[in-house]
Structures are given as C-alpha cells and as structure tokens.
C-alpha cells in the first residue's frame, strides 16, 4: 500500500500561513500587507516556509500526515503561479534553505510534503521570456513560447503570444520544444531528489501531450518510486489515471457531491456557480450514493484510495461561507471526507472555521488567535483523523451502500457501518442491515460510545442527531 493511499493532506498557501525566520536573498525592504487586513490580489503578507515548519506541531496534533503547498518557487505573484525561476525557492518564503528546513522538520515528524508544479506557463519574469522580450526575433529562446508576432506586447490586454486563458502575465510554454521539455523534466526530478515527496500538477490538461506526462512520471518515479503525482483535473479523469501518467487527481466531482448532499438548500448556489465548482445540485442520500458509486467504480481501486478528496481549495470559496455559516453542516462535510476512500484534504483554516468568498477573500492570513477559532470544527477534524489512524480499514476498505433514503445514508467500509444523518431532524437508526453487522453481534458507535444489538436483521439503534454520523463496529 503506497503511503499516499488514504493519507490526510492539508493544503497551505505559503504567503498566508505564518511569519517566521529570515527572508532569502534578495531580501524585501518595504512593508508587508498587515496579517489581519483583507487579502488583496497584489499584497504579500510574508508567510514563510520557516513559519510552516514552526507550525508542524500544530499540524501533527490535528492528525495531518502530508502537506500540499501551493507554489514555492521564485515568482512575482503572491500565489506564485507566475514562476520566474523553477530552481529557486522564492526569497520571500525564505529561499532554498527554508524549504530544506521544512522538509527536514516534516519528515522528522513522519509528515510528507508535495509541491505544486506549474509547467504549462511561466511568469513574464522568467529568463527565457525576458530574453525574448529584450531581443525579439533574434533571441535563441523564441521557440520556448508560442509567439504570434514581434515586438512582444506583454503589457497589453491582448498579448501577441499564447498565454493561459489570454492572461498576458502567464505566457504559455512550447512543451514540444526539446529544450523546454528537458528543462521541465529536470525541474521535476531535481526537487524530488531534493526531498519533496511528490507533485501536484497545475492545469495539466492544458498540456494535452500524454508523452510528456509519461516521461514526467518516469523521471519522478525514477528519482523516488514512492513519489505521489496528482493532477488538477476538475472533471472525471479516466484518461489520466490509467497508471502511466498520474496516481490521482484533485477529486472535485466528489467535492460537488458532498456539498450537494450536506449543503442541500442552504448551500450558496450563486457563490458556488461563479467558481470552478459550478452550480451544485442538491442531492438526497440515494442520488449522493449513486454519485459516489460512479466515482469509485470508475477507477482502479489503487486510484480510488489515492484520490485527493477535497471540499475546498485556493480556487473555491471557503467551506463555511458556501454553507452560509452552518457549523453543523461544515463538521458533517469534513467528517464525510474522512469516512470515504481516498485522501481527505483540508484547505488551511477550514478546520478553525475561516470564512471567505472568491479569490482573494479565500486566501486570508491564517487565524492563530484561538479565541476566534470555531473549536468544534477543529475537534471534529482531529477526532476523525485519529479514528482513521486507529482503524486502518477506514482508509482502505471499499465503499458499500447499505441504506439510503431522504437525508439518511448508511454504508460499510470493511467491518465498519457508517450512518449519516444529513437532515435537520433526529434520525432513529432503524433500517435493514443486509448483513452489515454479524448476526447477534453487539455494535458500538465509535463516536458516541452508545451500544445496540441488532434485532431481526435491523440496526434498531439510538437516535442520531441532525447533521451527524455514527460509526458502528462489532464489540
């Protein structure tokens, strides 16, 4: 079983997590955006990789097993998707020394770290693009990009070169050029040898060249056969998950299903529909289960166990905002992530109930003032993470539906029977078990400690409060 099958991932936007340690060189000389100020598209709050390393004990206590960092390489943007040098960690994050330190601290605590690879496009400050800008047609770097005319106009609204979604700040690389291809593959291998545990790949579908991604996999797995490769694909991803390209994708179809089931009528559809999540269909238990079964049967079992199962990210509104402040529903949605096959992935701050709409609101400075935490959400995440560690089959066993009606769902994961009440009324846990617990066995709910003895093939369990779960297992 690979380490990344069922691991609890925590996503961090490095500029916004914690300030600590020295900046790299060249060091900034001007003021940073105040931590508590609303985040702005161009503001830098000064979070560093030293800062993340300092918070590893907090993450360990939460139960985190792996970190996914938004891009860390030198860049002129606070999100660092505008790369200027793929071999240097951004000085504002502390430089290469800070990444070395973070990897050492994380690994010492048994925690993995994956990096964000942005290989479809660079920033305007990248050397090859600058060379092209200065020298025009005579630049030997002209085949690094898709240039449509000279001189380049990188500061007009209509660039005369291919750019990501027409954004002049993000010139698209010509990956078919051998020098470009080799450079990107060297970058991929370099950071794995440096100690990173894998790559999350930004918009890999924009490089529709399977041979590039197959070569990428060979280089990465050649450097570390245990490295994890996960692609940002927002829809079903059969093409990418045949074992020759990615290990997994960011499972946004699962996000939509959970939000539709738990959010129901409360979910902020208008907010959701203006993000990559799109309009989210409210789902009753049976439709939700059908959606899950479709996702789980679509891919090989090792892919299902490795999928990056998330609710929200830096590209979506925050969970509590989508759920219009319903802490109960947020707790249930997060609980479900930990009770389904795959890697539960929590975006920083969701565990303490941070709020925020679209970018940049969803990228605020992490709240470290405990008085402002919604502690019950954090305790739910902590508890579910611990349960998964204590009961390994909750990480690996397949999903099997037992009962589904209205807002009530029951399913097994190996010997465990999970009962979900996604409605606003208490639910008496009385339904046919179809053999889910052994005959005559007494069951105990791992969350409430309550016990019950099934009668006549029915659970006949106690009432389950609104928006909560029970996890039954034979005593």
C-alpha positions as CSV (number, residue, x, y, z in Angstrom):
1,X,0.0,0.0,0.0
2,X,1.5,3.4,-1.0
3,X,1.9,6.0,1.7
4,X,-0.4,8.3,-0.2
5,X,-3.4,5.9,-0.2
6,X,-5.7,7.3,2.4
7,X,-3.3,9.9,3.9
8,X,-4.7,13.1,5.5
9,X,-3.4,16.0,3.4
10,X,-3.5,19.7,4.5
11,X,-3.2,22.4,1.8
12,X,-1.2,25.5,2.6
13,X,-1.0,28.8,0.7
14,X,2.5,29.7,2.0
15,X,2.3,33.5,2.0
16,X,-0.7,33.3,4.3
17,X,0.2,30.7,6.9
18,X,2.7,32.0,9.4
19,X,5.5,34.6,9.5
20,X,8.8,33.4,11.0
21,X,12.6,33.1,10.2
22,X,14.7,35.1,7.8
23,X,13.8,36.0,4.2
24,X,16.1,34.8,1.4
25,X,18.2,37.0,-0.9
26,X,17.3,39.5,-2.3
27,X,15.5,40.4,1.0
28,X,12.5,42.7,0.8
29,X,12.9,46.2,2.0
30,X,9.4,47.5,2.0
31,X,6.3,46.9,4.2
32,X,4.2,43.8,4.1
33,X,0.4,43.8,4.0
34,X,-0.8,43.6,7.6
35,X,-1.7,40.0,8.5
36,X,-5.3,40.9,9.6
37,X,-6.0,43.1,6.7
38,X,-8.3,41.7,4.0
39,X,-6.1,39.9,1.4
40,X,-5.6,41.8,-1.8
41,X,-4.6,40.5,-5.3
42,X,-1.2,42.1,-5.1
43,X,-0.4,42.1,-1.4
44,X,2.2,40.0,0.3
45,X,1.7,39.0,3.9
46,X,5.1,37.5,4.5
47,X,4.2,33.9,5.5
48,X,7.3,31.7,5.0
49,X,8.4,28.1,4.8
50,X,10.2,28.6,8.2
51,X,6.7,29.6,9.5
52,X,5.1,26.4,8.3
53,X,7.9,24.4,9.9
54,X,7.3,26.2,13.2
55,X,3.6,25.1,13.0
56,X,4.4,21.4,12.3
57,X,3.5,20.5,16.0
58,X,0.0,22.1,15.5
59,X,-0.4,20.1,12.3
60,X,0.8,16.9,13.9
61,X,-1.8,17.4,16.7
62,X,-4.5,17.9,14.1
63,X,-3.5,14.5,12.7
64,X,-2.1,15.8,9.4
65,X,0.1,13.2,7.5
66,X,1.0,15.2,4.4
67,X,1.3,18.8,3.3
68,X,0.4,20.1,-0.2
69,X,2.0,23.5,-0.7
70,X,0.8,26.0,-3.3
71,X,3.8,27.0,-5.4
72,X,7.0,28.0,-3.6
73,X,9.4,28.9,-6.5
74,X,10.6,32.4,-7.2
75,X,7.6,34.4,-8.6
76,X,6.3,37.9,-8.9
77,X,2.8,36.9,-7.6
78,X,1.7,36.2,-4.0
79,X,0.2,32.9,-5.2
80,X,3.4,32.1,-7.1
81,X,1.8,30.6,-10.2
82,X,3.8,33.2,-12.2
83,X,7.2,31.4,-12.0
84,X,10.4,33.3,-12.6
85,X,12.9,30.6,-11.6
86,X,12.0,26.9,-11.1
87,X,15.3,26.1,-9.4
88,X,15.0,28.8,-6.6
89,X,12.5,28.9,-3.8
90,X,11.1,32.4,-3.5
91,X,13.2,34.7,-1.3
92,X,10.0,36.0,0.4
93,X,9.4,32.4,1.5
94,X,12.9,32.0,2.9
95,X,14.7,30.7,-0.1
96,X,16.1,27.1,-0.7
97,X,17.4,26.9,2.9
98,X,13.8,27.3,4.2
99,X,12.5,24.5,2.1
100,X,15.3,22.3,3.1
101,X,14.5,23.0,6.8
102,X,10.7,22.4,6.3
103,X,11.3,19.1,4.6
104,X,13.6,18.0,7.4
105,X,11.2,19.0,10.2
106,X,8.2,17.5,8.4
107,X,10.0,14.2,7.7
108,X,11.2,14.0,11.3
109,X,7.5,14.1,12.3
110,X,6.6,11.5,9.8
111,X,4.9,14.0,7.5
112,X,5.3,14.1,3.7
113,X,5.4,17.3,1.6
114,X,4.3,17.7,-2.0
115,X,5.0,20.7,-4.2
116,X,2.9,22.5,-6.8
117,X,4.2,22.2,-10.3
118,X,3.3,24.9,-12.8
119,X,4.6,23.6,-16.1
120,X,2.1,24.9,-18.7
121,X,3.2,28.6,-18.4
122,X,5.8,30.8,-16.8
123,X,5.6,34.4,-15.5
124,X,6.8,37.3,-17.6
125,X,9.9,37.5,-15.4
126,X,11.2,34.0,-16.4
127,X,14.6,34.2,-18.1
128,X,13.6,32.8,-21.5
129,X,10.7,35.2,-21.8
130,X,12.8,38.2,-20.7
131,X,15.4,37.3,-23.3
132,X,12.7,37.2,-26.0
133,X,11.3,40.5,-24.8
134,X,14.8,42.2,-25.0
135,X,16.0,40.6,-28.2
136,X,12.9,39.9,-30.2
137,X,13.2,37.7,-33.3
138,X,16.9,37.3,-32.8
139,X,16.5,35.6,-29.4
140,X,17.5,31.9,-29.4
141,X,14.7,31.4,-26.9
142,X,12.0,32.3,-29.4
143,X,10.9,28.6,-29.6
144,X,10.3,28.4,-25.9
145,X,6.9,30.2,-26.4
146,X,4.1,30.4,-29.0
147,X,4.9,33.8,-30.4
148,X,2.5,35.3,-33.0
149,X,4.4,38.5,-33.8
150,X,7.1,40.9,-32.8
151,X,7.7,43.0,-30.9
152,X,6.0,41.2,-28.0
153,X,3.3,43.3,-26.2
154,X,3.3,41.7,-22.7
155,X,1.5,44.6,-21.0
156,X,-1.4,44.9,-23.4
157,X,-4.7,43.2,-22.8
158,X,-4.3,41.2,-26.0
159,X,-0.9,39.6,-26.0
160,X,0.6,38.5,-29.3
161,X,1.7,35.2,-27.9
162,X,-0.2,32.3,-26.4
163,X,-1.0,32.8,-22.7
164,X,-3.0,30.9,-20.1
165,X,-6.7,32.0,-20.7
166,X,-5.3,35.0,-22.6
167,X,-3.7,36.4,-19.4
168,X,-0.5,38.3,-20.6
169,X,1.1,37.6,-17.2
170,X,1.2,33.9,-18.0
171,X,3.0,33.1,-21.3
172,X,2.4,29.5,-22.4
173,X,5.5,27.3,-22.8
174,X,6.0,25.4,-26.0
175,X,6.4,22.0,-24.4
176,X,7.1,20.3,-27.7
177,X,10.4,22.2,-28.0
178,X,13.1,19.7,-26.8
179,X,14.9,22.2,-24.6
180,X,11.7,23.2,-22.8
181,X,10.7,19.6,-22.3
182,X,14.1,18.7,-20.9
183,X,14.2,21.8,-18.6
184,X,10.7,20.9,-17.1
185,X,11.7,17.2,-16.6
186,X,14.9,18.3,-14.9
187,X,12.9,20.6,-12.6
188,X,10.5,17.7,-11.8
189,X,13.4,15.4,-10.9
190,X,15.5,18.0,-9.1
191,X,13.0,18.7,-6.3
192,X,12.2,15.1,-5.8
193,X,15.9,14.4,-5.3
194,X,16.0,17.5,-3.0
195,X,13.5,15.7,-0.8
196,X,10.0,16.6,-1.9
197,X,7.5,13.7,-1.7
198,X,5.6,14.4,-4.9
199,X,4.0,16.9,-7.2
200,X,0.5,18.4,-7.5
201,X,0.3,19.5,-11.2
202,X,-1.4,22.8,-12.1
203,X,-3.7,22.6,-15.2
204,X,-2.0,19.6,-16.7
205,X,-4.9,19.2,-19.2
206,X,-3.6,22.4,-20.9
207,X,-0.5,20.3,-21.9
208,X,-2.5,17.7,-23.9
209,X,0.6,15.7,-24.7
210,X,0.4,12.3,-23.0
211,X,4.0,11.5,-24.0
212,X,5.2,14.5,-21.9
213,X,3.3,13.3,-18.8
214,X,4.5,9.7,-19.3
215,X,8.1,11.0,-19.4
216,X,7.3,13.1,-16.4
217,X,6.2,10.1,-14.5
218,X,9.3,8.1,-15.5
219,X,11.6,10.9,-14.3
220,X,9.8,11.4,-11.0
221,X,9.3,7.8,-10.1
222,X,12.9,7.1,-11.2
223,X,14.1,9.6,-8.6
224,X,11.7,8.3,-5.9
225,X,9.4,5.3,-6.7
226,X,7.2,6.4,-3.7
227,X,6.6,9.9,-5.0
228,X,2.9,11.0,-5.4
229,X,1.7,12.6,-8.7
230,X,-1.7,14.3,-8.5
231,X,-3.2,16.3,-11.3
232,X,-5.6,19.3,-11.1
233,X,-8.4,17.9,-13.3
234,X,-11.8,19.3,-12.3
235,X,-13.9,16.6,-14.0
236,X,-13.8,12.8,-14.4
237,X,-10.2,11.9,-15.4
238,X,-10.1,8.3,-16.8
239,X,-7.6,9.3,-19.5
240,X,-5.1,10.5,-16.9
241,X,-5.5,7.7,-14.4
242,X,-4.5,4.5,-16.4
243,X,-1.3,4.1,-14.4
244,X,1.0,5.7,-17.0
245,X,0.6,9.4,-16.0
246,X,-0.9,10.4,-12.7
247,X,-1.5,8.5,-9.4
248,X,-4.6,10.6,-8.7
249,X,-6.4,13.8,-9.4
250,X,-8.0,16.5,-7.2
251,X,-11.4,15.0,-6.8
252,X,-13.7,18.0,-7.4
253,X,-16.5,15.7,-8.6
254,X,-16.5,14.3,-5.0
255,X,-16.5,17.8,-3.6
256,X,-19.6,18.7,-5.5
257,X,-21.4,15.5,-4.4
258,X,-20.6,16.0,-0.7
259,X,-21.5,19.7,-0.8
260,X,-24.8,18.8,-2.7
261,X,-25.7,16.2,-0.1
262,X,-24.7,18.1,3.1
263,X,-25.4,21.6,1.9
264,X,-28.7,20.9,0.3
265,X,-30.9,24.0,0.3
266,X,-28.6,26.0,2.5
267,X,-25.6,26.0,0.0
268,X,-24.9,29.4,-1.5
269,X,-25.5,28.4,-5.2
270,X,-24.7,31.8,-6.5
271,X,-21.3,31.8,-4.9
272,X,-20.6,28.3,-6.0
273,X,-21.7,28.8,-9.6
274,X,-19.2,31.7,-10.0
275,X,-16.3,29.4,-9.0
276,X,-14.8,26.3,-10.6
277,X,-17.3,24.2,-8.6
278,X,-20.1,25.4,-10.8
279,X,-23.7,25.0,-9.8
280,X,-24.1,22.3,-7.2
281,X,-27.1,20.1,-7.4
282,X,-28.8,19.4,-4.0
283,X,-28.7,15.6,-3.5
284,X,-30.7,13.2,-1.4
285,X,-29.0,10.1,0.1
286,X,-29.7,7.7,-2.8
287,X,-28.6,10.2,-5.5
288,X,-25.5,11.0,-3.4
289,X,-24.6,7.4,-3.1
290,X,-25.1,6.8,-6.8
291,X,-22.7,9.6,-7.5
292,X,-20.1,8.1,-5.1
293,X,-20.5,4.6,-6.6
294,X,-20.0,6.1,-10.0
295,X,-16.7,7.7,-8.9
296,X,-15.5,4.7,-7.0
297,X,-16.3,2.2,-9.8
298,X,-14.8,4.4,-12.5
299,X,-11.1,4.0,-11.5
300,X,-8.8,1.2,-10.4
301,X,-9.0,0.5,-6.6
302,X,-5.5,1.9,-6.0
303,X,-6.5,5.1,-7.8
304,X,-9.7,5.4,-5.7
305,X,-7.6,5.0,-2.5
306,X,-5.1,7.7,-3.7
307,X,-7.6,10.4,-5.0
308,X,-7.2,13.8,-3.4
309,X,-10.6,14.2,-1.8
310,X,-11.2,17.8,-1.0
311,X,-14.2,20.1,-0.3
312,X,-12.5,23.5,-1.0
313,X,-9.2,24.9,-2.1
314,X,-7.5,28.2,-3.0
315,X,-9.6,28.1,-6.2
316,X,-13.0,27.9,-4.4
317,X,-14.9,29.9,-1.8
318,X,-14.4,28.7,1.8
319,X,-16.5,25.9,3.2
320,X,-18.3,27.8,6.0
321,X,-19.1,30.6,3.5
322,X,-20.5,28.2,1.0
323,X,-22.6,26.7,3.8
324,X,-23.8,30.1,4.9
325,X,-22.2,29.8,8.3
326,X,-23.7,26.4,9.3
327,X,-21.0,24.9,11.6
328,X,-23.1,21.6,11.9
329,X,-23.0,21.1,8.2
330,X,-19.3,22.0,7.9
331,X,-18.5,19.4,10.5
332,X,-20.5,16.8,8.7
333,X,-19.0,17.6,5.3
334,X,-15.5,17.3,6.8
335,X,-16.4,14.1,8.6
336,X,-17.5,12.5,5.3
337,X,-14.1,13.3,3.8
338,X,-12.5,11.1,6.4
339,X,-15.1,8.3,6.0
340,X,-14.8,7.7,2.3
341,X,-12.0,6.0,0.3
342,X,-9.2,8.4,-0.7
343,X,-7.1,11.2,0.8
344,X,-9.1,13.6,3.0
345,X,-7.6,17.0,2.0
346,X,-8.4,20.1,4.1
347,X,-7.6,23.6,3.0
348,X,-5.8,25.6,5.7
349,X,-8.1,27.4,8.1
350,X,-11.2,25.4,7.2
351,X,-10.5,23.4,10.5
352,X,-11.0,26.6,12.5
353,X,-13.9,28.0,10.5
354,X,-12.3,30.7,8.5
355,X,-14.6,32.4,6.0
356,X,-14.1,33.9,2.6
357,X,-15.8,34.1,-0.8
358,X,-13.9,34.3,-4.1
359,X,-10.2,34.9,-4.6
360,X,-8.6,36.9,-2.9
361,X,-11.0,36.6,0.1
362,X,-10.4,32.8,0.3
363,X,-6.7,33.4,0.8
364,X,-6.6,35.4,4.1
365,X,-3.9,35.2,6.7
366,X,-4.4,32.0,8.9
367,X,-6.1,32.8,12.1
368,X,-3.9,32.0,15.1
369,X,-6.0,33.7,17.8
370,X,-7.7,30.7,19.4
371,X,-10.5,33.0,20.7
372,X,-11.6,33.3,17.0
373,X,-11.5,29.6,16.2
374,X,-14.6,27.5,15.8
375,X,-13.1,24.9,18.1
376,X,-15.8,22.3,17.5
377,X,-14.8,22.1,13.8
378,X,-11.2,21.6,14.7
379,X,-12.0,18.9,17.2
380,X,-14.1,17.1,14.6
381,X,-11.2,17.0,12.2
382,X,-8.8,15.9,14.9
383,X,-11.1,13.2,16.0
384,X,-11.8,11.8,12.5
385,X,-8.1,11.9,11.7
386,X,-7.4,9.9,14.8
387,X,-10.1,7.4,14.1
388,X,-8.6,6.8,10.6
389,X,-5.2,6.2,12.2
390,X,-6.6,3.8,14.8
391,X,-8.8,1.9,12.3
392,X,-6.8,1.5,9.1
393,X,-9.7,-0.1,7.2
394,X,-11.4,3.3,7.2
395,X,-8.5,4.3,4.9
396,X,-8.5,1.4,2.6
397,X,-11.7,-0.7,2.5
398,X,-14.2,-0.1,-0.4
399,X,-17.5,1.7,-0.1
400,X,-20.7,-0.4,0.0
401,X,-24.1,1.2,0.3
402,X,-26.5,-0.4,2.9
403,X,-29.4,2.0,3.1
404,X,-30.3,5.4,1.5
405,X,-33.5,7.4,1.9
406,X,-34.1,11.1,2.1
407,X,-31.2,12.6,4.0
408,X,-30.2,9.3,5.6
409,X,-27.3,7.1,4.3
410,X,-25.7,4.0,5.7
411,X,-22.6,2.3,4.1
412,X,-19.9,-0.1,5.1
413,X,-16.1,0.3,5.0
414,X,-14.9,-3.2,5.8
415,X,-16.2,-4.1,9.2
416,X,-17.4,-0.6,9.9
417,X,-21.0,0.6,9.4
418,X,-21.2,4.3,8.9
419,X,-24.6,6.0,9.4
420,X,-25.1,9.6,8.2
421,X,-27.9,12.0,9.1
422,X,-27.8,14.9,6.7
423,X,-31.2,16.2,7.7
424,X,-32.3,18.8,10.3
425,X,-34.3,16.2,12.3
426,X,-33.1,13.4,14.5
427,X,-33.0,10.0,12.8
428,X,-33.8,6.8,14.5
429,X,-31.2,4.3,13.3
430,X,-33.7,1.5,12.4
431,X,-33.2,0.0,9.0
432,X,-32.3,-3.3,7.4
433,X,-28.6,-4.2,7.7
434,X,-28.3,-6.6,4.8
435,X,-25.6,-8.4,6.7
436,X,-23.6,-5.3,7.5
437,X,-23.0,-6.4,11.1
438,X,-22.6,-10.1,12.1
439,X,-25.8,-11.8,13.3
440,X,-26.4,-11.5,17.1
441,X,-23.4,-9.2,17.5
442,X,-23.5,-6.2,19.7
443,X,-22.4,-3.0,18.0
444,X,-20.7,0.1,19.5
445,X,-20.7,3.6,17.9
446,X,-17.0,4.7,18.0
447,X,-18.1,8.3,18.2
448,X,-20.8,8.4,20.8
449,X,-19.9,5.2,22.7
450,X,-23.5,4.0,22.5
451,X,-24.2,0.3,22.0
452,X,-27.0,-1.6,20.4
453,X,-27.9,-5.2,19.5
454,X,-29.4,-5.6,16.0
455,X,-32.8,-7.4,16.0
456,X,-34.3,-9.3,13.1
457,X,-31.6,-8.1,10.7
458,X,-32.3,-4.4,11.6
459,X,-29.9,-2.0,13.3
460,X,-32.6,-0.7,15.8
461,X,-30.0,1.8,17.1
462,X,-30.5,5.0,19.1
463,X,-31.4,8.4,17.6
464,X,-28.8,10.1,15.5
465,X,-28.8,13.9,16.0
466,X,-29.2,16.2,12.9
467,X,-26.1,16.6,10.7
468,X,-24.1,13.9,12.4
469,X,-22.6,10.5,11.9
470,X,-22.3,7.2,13.7
471,X,-19.6,4.6,13.1
472,X,-20.8,1.1,14.2
473,X,-18.5,-1.8,14.7
474,X,-18.9,-5.2,16.4
475,X,-17.9,-5.0,20.1
